[in-house]
Structures are given as structure tokens and as C-alpha cells.
């Protein structure tokens, strides 16, 4: 029995459309990458220039729509949890098949790949000589395989969901007593993990002042990692007001005012804006606005998660 709910069907239909137009763009991208030469005035080059705008538009809309669909995918996973015995949130659904975890990982990678292509395409179209056209289509050729991998893994996950199979809930998966890889992290002292989180943010501030985009990008990427680890081990328990609850997905639910969507969006925008800063510096484009956006979103994230334990302590007079 498959859980082909209306929400799942929306994803599958859209992915079918993306797969078709993505394949068309992939074939034409190979042609453009092999034959593009802006200095030539041949009929082939003229034809490629017209096709490049068409293909870039197709790719742009595919990738632009896929970005918010990541949040929709998480929402659907969470909604499907009511049909899976033992599942309390999206974690149970993701772990109920052998494809869910890999689909999630590929989706996260694609968030950054898709966004990077959109930035590069925007920069290329601003220049009269289109200096990055060949690079961006070679980049899409690589992205295409990640896009198709995501679609295949996601489809396999949906068709292998079994409402009769009992799965482990998030309380079991994200437990220090479990045998999962996250359990070894939860056994580390919270003071250590939280200190690393704040030190990482200080390193972002230092590299921001030093105007070094490469190091700034690097520490923003590590900030995502340290933020998620500290969120699971420490800050999340204050969101739930329960010291044993470490799930990073339950906070996406209405019981917690969907705060997870805000936190993960802040992390993504902050980290990707830092990546965009490096891309802009490489292409000799003014990157100061992107850099400021990155620091702003990183700072808002830090303030929001830091507020939870502080407010809890103020209201109750104790720490969890």
C-alpha cells in the first residue's frame, strides 16, 4: 500500500515536469558547452546565443521553484507521520525506508547547488559579453545528475512507504542511549558544544572584518554544522522545554509555532549568502550587500536560539 496523498501527488507531478524540462535543458547545455564561443559570428553561434537564453530561463524556473519545495517536502514528510505507526514527526517517515535519508541529504546539497547556479546566471546576464555562459552550463550539467538523483530517491521513498510497518520515533533516534551516530554527539558536554557554536560565530565576525570572503564562507558553512548540533543537543530542549527531547524536526510543528522553519531558513540564507559572496568576489562583482545579509541572518539566528534558554531561566529560575 502506497501513501499517495494529494500532497505527495503534487510533488510527484511537479518532479515529472522538472525531469522532462531538465532533460531538455541538459541536452542543450551539452551542445552549448561544447560549441560556445562568443567571439565567433557564425550561424551556429547565433543559434546558440538564442538557445542559451531559452535554456537559462528553463533552468532558472526549475531551480527557483525547487528551492521553496524543500520546505514543502519537509511539511509533507511531517504530515505523513500520522500514517506511519511509531512516527511522531518527519524523522519516522524519513527513516521508514532506505531512501528517505539519502533523499534528504541530496536535497540539502541541491539547495546550495541550485542557489549557486542562480547567482552565477544572474551575474552572467549582467555582462554584455556573457563571460560565464559556458561555465554555468557546464555547472548545470553537473547539477542535472543531482537533480535527477533527488527526483529518483524522493519517488522511491514515497512508493516504499509502508503504513503497516512500525518505525522508531524521534525520541529513540535522537537519544544519547541509542546506537545512532547522533548519540555520540549527545554524550558530549553541552558546554563544549555551545562554546564551539559561539566561537564559530566570533570567527565569522573576525573574517567579516578582515574582508576575507573565502574564510568567511568557510566559517559560515561550519556555522551551519555547529548550529544544528547545538540545536539538537542544547537549544532545542529549551524550545520543547523538555531536557530529553532532542529532535530537530518536531519544532517544525504547530505546537512550537513552526519555529523550525524560521531557524532553518535563517541558517540557509546566512550560509548561502556567504557562498554567494565568494562567487561574487571571484566574478569581480560588488559583494558587500550579500556579505551584510549573511551576517544579519547569522546574527538573527544566534539571537533567536539564545533567547530560548534565557527566557526559560528568567521564567523558571533554573536551567534544564
Buried (B, 14 or more C-beta within 10 A) or exposed (E): EEBEBEBBEEBBEBBEEBBEBBEEBBEBBBBBBEBBEBEEEEEEBEEBBEBBEEBBEBBBEBBEEBBEBBBEBBBBBBBBBEBBEBBBBBBBBBBBBEBBBBBBEBBBBBBBBBBBBBBBBBBBBEEEEBEBBBBBBBBBBEBBEBBBBBBBBBBBBBBBBBBEEEBBBBBBBBBBEBEBEBBEBBEEEBEEBBEBBEEBBEBBBEBBEEEBBEBBBBBBBBBBEBBBBBBBBBBBBBBBEEEEBBBBBBBBBEEBEEBBBBBBBBBBBBBBBBBBBBBBBBBEBEBEEBBEBBBBBBBBBBEBBBEBBEEBEEEEEEEB
